[in-house]
Amino acid sequence: MADAETYEVIAKVVSQEGTCAADHEVGDEFPVGDKTPPGVCSWAFYALFPFASVLRFGGSFWWEEDRDKTTVACPDPANPVVFELRRLRK
């Protein structure tokens, strides 16, 4: 059986309100893989990981116009940070 194709996924902060405990700011980018990248809020990573995994392994979300992207918010409702996840095609 052949190995499934995987893709790199980048998370980018597209919105941030209030005070982010991890100091994330609009424009911050980081790769999403199997481990939490240094400096990334573990709660945000926990929220992003399932969506990033779908994109990494070739899946998509029916509600997104661009099948290579989706947006996910961190779970802090008082200080929301919104991330865009983007699949990079080779």
C-alpha positions, -999 to +999 in steps of 0.1 A: +000+000+000+014+034-010+019+061+016-008+088+017+003+122+004+006+148+031+008+186+029+023+213+049-002+235+068+005+270+080-016+288+106-018+326+104-033+349+130-060+369+111-078+385+140-070+391+177-091+409+203-085+416+239-053+403+255-038+371+242-020+353+270+004+339+244+010+373+228-003+362+194-006+391+170-022+395+136+002+384+110+020+357+131+025+325+112+036+290+122+036+255+107+011+230+122+024+195+125+024+167+151+039+189+179+029+223+193+053+248+178+074+268+202+056+299+215+022+288+203-006+287+229-013+251+237-051+258+239-051+273+205-031+244+191-055+220+206-084+238+187-064+240+155-050+205+154-081+185+142-087+210+113-051+211+103-050+173+103-078+173+078-059+197+055-026+179+060-040+146+047-058+160+017-093+166+031-113+198+030-144+215+045-175+217+024-184+251+038-152+268+026-150+283-008-112+277-010-107+240-003-071+247+008-081+270+037-103+272+068-105+295+098-105+284+135-108+305+166-090+298+199-113+287+227-109+319+248-142+338+243-131+369+262-098+373+241-105+355+208-077+349+183-088+337+149-064+316+128-065+309+091-052+274+082-038+271+048-026+240+030+005+244+009+004+225-024+038+213-038 
